[in-house]
């Protein structure tokens, strides 16, 4: 599975940084250079992403276009932190991270929800700062066969379970009397 493959690759890696990409995506020639420069310029960062563009464009629906615009709007550390529980603000195929930071949070794990979002939330919860190169440096293939469209670990309920798990261990930890505003699925899951 995906988690075992990611962990096998991580175990074989020998560098200070780990870069992630799917085989059917297309990175620009300067992607890694730009991400390495960002990490060097801001030594407190533990991971960064970059801007993305879905392709093929003719296959895109409105939801994908809105998500692409949203993920590309989360650029600064503050914007990324503010968006961390909306959705994963770093596209996994763009992840460029310090190997020791990933090791410190236990690497990838299969918890029944998105392993990439889980990793980013654990990096953030450990005090790691997250950044992004604003330039579009990765063309992200979109289509009905994507794992995120076919595997139950990426279903909306799985994302919600991941968010609830991490919210309870971070922002809601030790809080009494939290008010949940809304009676939808998110409010019910948090109550």
C-alpha positions as CSV (number, residue, x, y, z in Angstrom):
1,X,0.0,0.0,0.0
2,X,0.9,3.7,-0.2
3,X,2.0,4.0,3.5
4,X,4.3,1.0,3.2
5,X,5.8,2.4,0.0
6,X,6.3,5.8,1.5
7,X,8.0,4.3,4.6
8,X,10.2,2.1,2.5
9,X,11.3,5.1,0.4
10,X,11.9,7.1,3.6
11,X,14.0,4.3,5.1
12,X,16.2,4.1,1.9
13,X,16.7,7.9,1.7
14,X,20.0,9.3,2.9
15,X,19.6,13.0,2.5
16,X,18.6,15.8,4.9
17,X,15.4,16.4,3.0
18,X,12.7,14.3,1.5
19,X,10.8,15.4,-1.6
20,X,7.5,13.8,-2.6
21,X,5.9,13.5,-6.0
22,X,3.5,11.1,-7.8
23,X,4.8,9.3,-10.9
24,X,2.1,10.8,-13.1
25,X,2.6,14.4,-12.1
26,X,5.0,16.9,-13.7
27,X,7.4,19.1,-11.7
28,X,9.1,22.1,-13.3
29,X,12.9,21.9,-13.5
30,X,13.3,24.4,-10.7
31,X,10.9,22.9,-8.2
32,X,13.4,21.3,-5.8
33,X,15.8,24.2,-6.1
34,X,13.1,26.7,-5.2
35,X,11.9,24.6,-2.2
36,X,15.5,24.0,-1.0
37,X,16.1,27.7,-1.2
38,X,13.0,28.5,0.8
39,X,14.0,26.0,3.5
40,X,17.5,27.5,3.6
41,X,16.1,31.0,3.8
42,X,13.7,30.1,6.7
43,X,15.6,27.5,8.8
44,X,12.6,27.2,11.2
45,X,10.5,25.5,8.5
46,X,10.1,21.8,8.8
47,X,8.3,21.3,5.5
48,X,7.1,23.3,2.5
49,X,5.0,22.8,-0.6
50,X,4.6,24.8,-3.8
51,X,1.8,26.0,-6.0
52,X,0.0,23.5,-8.2
53,X,-2.0,23.4,-11.4
54,X,-4.3,20.5,-12.1
55,X,-4.2,18.9,-15.5
56,X,-5.7,18.0,-18.0
57,X,-7.7,21.2,-17.7
58,X,-10.7,19.9,-19.7
59,X,-11.3,17.2,-17.1
60,X,-11.7,19.6,-14.2
61,X,-14.9,20.3,-12.5
62,X,-15.8,23.4,-10.4
63,X,-14.8,21.7,-7.1
64,X,-11.3,20.9,-8.4
65,X,-10.9,24.4,-9.7
66,X,-12.0,25.9,-6.3
67,X,-9.7,23.5,-4.4
68,X,-6.7,24.5,-6.7
69,X,-7.4,28.2,-6.1
70,X,-7.8,27.6,-2.3
71,X,-4.6,25.5,-1.9
72,X,-2.6,28.1,-3.9
73,X,-4.0,30.9,-1.7
74,X,-2.4,29.3,1.4
75,X,1.2,30.6,1.0
76,X,2.5,32.3,4.2
77,X,3.1,30.4,7.4
78,X,0.2,32.3,8.9
79,X,-2.2,31.4,6.1
80,X,-1.1,27.8,6.2
81,X,-1.6,27.6,10.0
82,X,-5.0,29.3,9.7
83,X,-6.1,26.8,7.1
84,X,-4.6,23.6,8.7
85,X,-8.0,22.3,9.8
86,X,-9.9,23.4,6.7
87,X,-8.1,20.9,4.5
88,X,-4.4,20.0,4.0
89,X,-2.8,23.2,2.9
90,X,0.2,21.5,1.4
91,X,-0.5,19.3,-1.7
92,X,1.2,16.0,-0.9
93,X,3.0,15.7,-4.3
94,X,4.7,19.0,-3.5
95,X,5.9,18.1,0.0
96,X,9.6,18.9,0.6
97,X,10.5,18.3,4.3
98,X,13.3,17.8,6.7
99,X,13.9,14.1,7.1
100,X,14.6,14.5,10.8
101,X,11.3,16.3,11.3
102,X,9.4,13.5,9.7
103,X,11.3,10.9,11.7
104,X,10.6,12.8,14.9
105,X,6.8,12.5,14.4
106,X,7.0,8.8,13.5
107,X,6.9,9.0,9.7
108,X,3.9,8.0,7.7
109,X,1.3,5.9,9.4
110,X,-1.9,4.1,8.3
111,X,-4.6,5.3,10.6
112,X,-7.5,4.8,8.3
113,X,-7.4,8.4,7.0
114,X,-5.2,10.4,4.6
115,X,-1.6,9.6,5.5
116,X,-0.4,12.9,4.0
117,X,-2.8,15.1,6.0
118,X,-2.1,13.1,9.1
119,X,1.7,13.7,8.6
120,X,1.3,17.4,8.0
121,X,-1.0,17.8,11.1
122,X,1.6,15.9,13.3
123,X,4.4,18.1,12.0
124,X,2.4,21.2,12.8
125,X,1.3,19.8,16.2
126,X,5.0,19.1,17.1
127,X,5.6,22.9,16.7
128,X,6.9,22.7,13.1
129,X,6.5,25.6,10.9
130,X,5.1,25.0,7.4
131,X,5.7,27.2,4.3
132,X,5.2,27.3,0.6
133,X,6.9,28.5,-2.6
134,X,4.0,30.5,-4.1
135,X,5.0,29.7,-7.7
136,X,3.2,26.9,-9.5
137,X,6.0,24.3,-9.7
138,X,4.0,21.1,-10.0
139,X,1.3,20.1,-12.5
140,X,-1.0,17.7,-10.6
141,X,-2.8,15.1,-12.6
142,X,-6.5,15.0,-11.9
143,X,-8.7,12.1,-12.9
144,X,-11.3,9.5,-11.7
145,X,-8.6,6.9,-11.1
146,X,-6.7,8.8,-8.5
147,X,-6.2,7.0,-5.2
148,X,-7.8,10.0,-3.5
149,X,-11.0,9.3,-5.5
150,X,-11.0,5.5,-5.1
151,X,-9.6,4.6,-1.6
152,X,-11.9,4.9,1.4
153,X,-9.0,6.5,3.4
154,X,-9.6,9.7,1.4
155,X,-13.4,9.8,1.7
156,X,-15.0,12.9,3.4
157,X,-15.7,10.9,6.6
158,X,-12.0,9.8,6.8
159,X,-10.8,13.4,6.5
160,X,-13.3,14.4,9.2
161,X,-12.1,11.6,11.5
162,X,-8.5,12.9,10.9
163,X,-9.4,16.5,11.7
164,X,-11.4,15.5,14.8
165,X,-8.5,13.3,16.1
166,X,-6.0,16.1,15.7
167,X,-8.2,18.9,16.9
168,X,-8.9,17.0,20.1
169,X,-5.1,16.6,20.7
170,X,-4.2,20.1,19.9
171,X,-6.5,23.1,19.9
172,X,-9.2,21.5,22.0
173,X,-6.9,19.7,24.4
174,X,-7.6,20.5,28.0
175,X,-10.4,22.9,27.2
176,X,-13.7,22.7,29.1
177,X,-16.9,24.2,27.8
178,X,-16.1,24.3,24.1
179,X,-19.0,25.6,22.1
180,X,-19.7,23.7,18.9
181,X,-21.6,26.0,16.5
182,X,-23.5,24.1,14.0
183,X,-25.4,20.8,13.9
184,X,-23.9,19.4,10.7
185,X,-21.6,16.4,10.4
186,X,-18.5,18.4,11.6
187,X,-20.3,19.8,14.7
188,X,-21.7,16.3,15.5
189,X,-18.3,14.7,15.1
190,X,-16.7,17.2,17.5
191,X,-19.4,17.0,20.2
